Amino acid sequence: MTEIVRLYQGDCRSIMRGLDASSIDLCITSPPYDDLRTYTEDVPKFSSVVWEESLSLIFDLLTPGGCCIWIVADATKGGSESGNSFRQVLYAQSVGFNIHDTMIWDKGSFTAVGTLAHRYASVFEYMFVLSKGRPKTFNPIRDRINKHAGKKKSGTIRLANGSMKAFSSSGVLSDVGQRYNVWSIPPDKKNKAHPAVFPLALVRDHVLSWSNAGDVVLDPFMGSGTSGIAAVSLGRRFIGIEASSRYYAAAKARISASTPKQDDEDSHHD
């Protein structure tokens, strides 16, 4: 039977070096960026060395046309945002990634650590879609309510010289349209297994968008395993890596509980 799930505990860099090149169709992850949360002691500090090596290894692991969804934000210290999100994505570009899209996760509420005395509340994170060449898969989600549904299609585009040009169209507008690149999804406040939890809907929608059934999905900073639950529930294979023994145990239990009759391989790396 084809292996469905492989879970590893240890430093993702050493483990990724042991995986086959060009074997991953999609990577989706949110690394422990900018010390915005308190993790267990066995989670390595997310220094520039860690994210540079991680991004380089992810690029090598992706199949041509594969994508990496890199979800990060910036800490504010000494009155300035760190800018590390931008440093990371520009480094990714330097190793060969295309910055295919800069998407926004609108969390809808103020969940970050910070002050409101001198700035507006931050309610979003970046979702950088990094691709190895042109993405080989795009399954657009169509759930945006169209307020002009039933009306005749029409519209204009702005040309380089600033003038407007009507684009040809026929038929009427449907009830729903393709989603935009700002996704409004509330955080998961029920899962207490990890201090920074992915909402299942967020991961699920990225897995649907950028991969197909049977593809291999990697999360090198797996946390409590939400990415694995989303991947396997959609018929993808999953490789998850987590440094913390506590979070690894939580991820293993959660993925196992949501995946009946799976083949599961556990590996531990010092």
PyMOL commands that set and color helices and strands:
alter all, ss='L'
color gray80, all
select helices_A, chain A and resi 12-17+33-35+48-61+84-94+200-210+226-233+245-258
alter helices_A, ss='H'
color red, helices_A
select strands_A, chain A and resi 5-9+24-29+62-72+76-77+80-81+98-106+124-131+144-145+156-158+164-166+176-177+182-184+216-219+237-242+264-268
alter strands_A, ss='S'
color yellow, strands_A
deselect
rebuild
show_as cartoon
